[in-house]
Each structure stands twice: as C-alpha cells, then as structure tokens.
Amino acid sequence: MKGRVVIDPRKHSQRQLSPFRSFDFDEAIVVLFDGAFQVWRAVSIPVDTVKRVSVYRRHVNGFVLHASDALLTSGVPDITTELRAISNAESSQ
C-alpha cells in the first residue's frame, strides 16, 4: 500500500508516491488523503501497470509512481467508496 496526503491535487509533486523497490506483489493499493486526512481517492493497481508507468530513479534506488488523474481513471479498480466506509465505521466506534 502507498499513501499520500494531497493538499493541492493540481500539483504533480504532491502525487508522487514513495519508491517501489521490488515488485513482489499482485496489486498496489494507492490511497490519497485530503488535507483533513480523509480518503480522497483510492485505487487498486495491478503490478504490471505499476511496472509500466513507474520510472526508475537511481538517487532513491527505486521506481517512482505518480498518482496522476490519467492513472487513477485508466480502468484500475476504484476502491474509494469501500475505504471511506471502513474509515467512517472505524471513526464512529
């Protein structure tokens, strides 16, 4: 899972996720939070897609992925509603 707080969705840099240093997974869950730490967007991205759209950066020794609008709407499963429901259930207890 990769998560990031995004205050200004228009800023590309705020959507950069921490590097992937291996691809030993089936799907990456990407969760973007708003400034109030509420789930803004959440998607499940197949490992093949992560490999294809991430870029190797030597200075971090890993593959960097940006959670762009294009990626978030490219047909990957949107799990925003499910994560919001879990988050709301947890906060009401």
C-alpha positions in Angstrom: 0.0 0.0 0.0 1.1 3.5 -0.8 -0.5 6.6 0.7 -0.1 10.3 0.4 -1.7 13.5 1.7 -2.7 15.7 -1.3 -3.5 19.3 -0.3 -3.5 20.6 -3.9 -4.4 17.9 -6.4 -3.1 20.1 -9.3 0.5 19.9 -8.0 2.1 16.9 -9.7 4.7 16.7 -6.9 2.1 16.1 -4.3 1.0 12.9 -6.1 4.5 11.3 -6.1 4.4 8.1 -4.0 7.3 6.6 -2.1 9.5 4.4 -4.3 8.8 0.8 -5.1 12.0 -1.2 -4.5 10.5 -4.5 -5.6 7.5 -5.7 -7.5 6.8 -8.7 -5.3 3.1 -8.1 -5.1 0.0 -8.7 -7.2 -1.7 -5.3 -6.7 -0.7 -1.9 -5.2 -3.3 -0.1 -3.2 -2.9 3.6 -3.6 -4.7 5.8 -1.2 -4.7 9.6 -1.5 -5.9 11.6 1.5 -7.2 15.2 1.6 -5.9 17.9 4.0 -8.2 16.6 6.7 -6.7 13.1 6.3 -10.0 11.7 4.8 -9.8 9.3 1.9 -10.0 11.4 -1.2 -9.2 8.7 -3.8 -8.2 5.0 -3.6 -7.4 2.5 -6.3 -6.0 -0.9 -6.7 -3.4 -1.1 -9.4 -2.1 -4.4 -10.9 1.6 -4.9 -10.6 2.0 -5.0 -14.4 0.6 -1.5 -14.6 2.8 -0.2 -11.8 5.9 -1.6 -13.6 4.8 0.0 -16.9 4.1 3.5 -15.6 6.7 3.9 -12.8 10.1 5.4 -13.6 13.4 4.2 -12.1 15.2 6.9 -10.1 18.8 6.0 -9.2 19.0 8.5 -6.3 16.2 6.8 -4.4 17.2 3.3 -5.7 13.6 2.6 -6.7 10.7 3.1 -9.1 8.7 6.2 -8.6 5.0 6.4 -9.4 2.8 9.5 -9.7 -0.9 9.0 -8.9 -2.0 11.2 -11.8 -5.6 11.6 -12.9 -4.8 9.6 -16.0 -3.6 6.7 -13.9 -6.5 6.9 -11.4 -9.0 6.8 -14.2 -7.3 4.3 -16.5 -9.7 1.5 -15.7 -8.0 0.4 -12.5 -10.5 -0.6 -9.8 -11.7 2.4 -7.8 -12.0 1.4 -4.1 -12.6 4.9 -2.7 -16.2 4.2 -1.5 -15.1 1.0 0.3 -12.2 2.6 2.1 -14.3 5.6 3.1 -16.9 3.2 4.5 -14.3 1.4 6.6 -12.8 4.7 7.7 -16.1 6.0 8.7 -17.0 2.9 10.6 -13.7 2.9 12.5 -14.1 6.6 13.5 -17.6 6.1 14.8 -16.6 3.4 17.3 
